[in-house]
Amino acid sequence: MKKKSPQSLPATQADVRRARSKGIDDGVTMACVIILTVLVDKFDGSPYIPELWREINKLSEEIKEGRVSLSDLRNVLRTEYQIEI
């Protein structure tokens, strides 16, 4: 039988939820940083960044409130712009 390290403790359900939430937050943060950096560096988007960020936050709130569906937005990106996410 393999010995367990005395320093390892079993993760609780709360630990797993926290780790999952942190992973999601980190992923969203990384995606935003990448998209905004490419917009500024490659497409001269610097004049639009503050307004773009306001619109992103506004759309995020509309999604949270159920007024806009994430699947509908993905469908628009796919059908009108050939962007598959």
C-alpha positions in Angstrom: 0.0 0.0 0.0 1.3 3.4 -0.9 2.0 5.8 2.0 0.3 9.1 2.1 2.2 12.2 2.8 1.4 13.6 6.3 1.2 17.0 4.7 -1.6 16.1 2.3 -5.1 16.7 3.4 -8.3 15.7 1.6 -9.9 18.6 -0.2 -13.4 19.6 1.0 -16.2 20.4 -1.3 -15.7 24.1 -0.4 -12.0 23.8 -1.5 -13.1 22.3 -4.8 -15.6 25.1 -5.4 -13.1 27.8 -4.5 -10.5 26.2 -6.9 -13.1 26.0 -9.7 -14.2 29.5 -9.2 -10.6 30.8 -9.2 -9.9 28.8 -12.4 -12.9 30.4 -14.1 -11.9 33.9 -12.9 -8.3 33.4 -14.0 -9.5 32.2 -17.5 -11.8 35.1 -18.0 -9.1 37.5 -16.9 -6.6 36.0 -19.3 -9.1 36.1 -22.2 -9.9 39.8 -21.5 -6.2 40.7 -21.3 -5.4 38.9 -24.5 -8.3 40.4 -26.5 -7.8 43.9 -25.3 -4.0 43.7 -25.9 -4.5 42.5 -29.4 -7.1 45.2 -30.1 -4.7 47.9 -28.9 -1.5 46.5 -30.4 -2.7 45.2 -33.8 -5.8 47.2 -34.6 -5.1 50.6 -33.0 -8.0 50.2 -30.6 -6.5 52.4 -27.9 -9.0 55.2 -28.4 -11.9 52.8 -27.9 -10.7 50.8 -24.9 -12.6 52.7 -22.2 -15.8 52.7 -24.1 -15.3 49.0 -25.1 -14.8 48.1 -21.5 -18.0 49.9 -20.4 -19.9 48.0 -23.1 -18.4 44.7 -22.1 -19.5 45.3 -18.5 -22.9 46.4 -19.6 -23.4 43.3 -21.8 -22.2 41.1 -18.9 -24.8 42.6 -16.7 -27.5 42.0 -19.3 -26.4 38.3 -19.5 -26.5 37.9 -15.7 -30.0 39.5 -15.6 -31.2 37.1 -18.3 -32.0 39.8 -20.9 -29.4 38.5 -23.3 -28.5 34.8 -23.9 -24.9 33.8 -24.2 -25.9 31.1 -26.7 -27.6 33.7 -28.9 -24.4 35.8 -28.9 -22.3 32.8 -29.8 -24.8 32.1 -32.6 -24.5 35.6 -34.0 -20.7 35.4 -33.9 -20.8 32.1 -35.7 -23.4 32.9 -38.4 -22.6 36.6 -39.1 -18.8 36.6 -38.6 -17.8 32.9 -38.9 -16.2 33.0 -35.4 -16.6 29.7 -33.6 -16.1 29.9 -29.9 
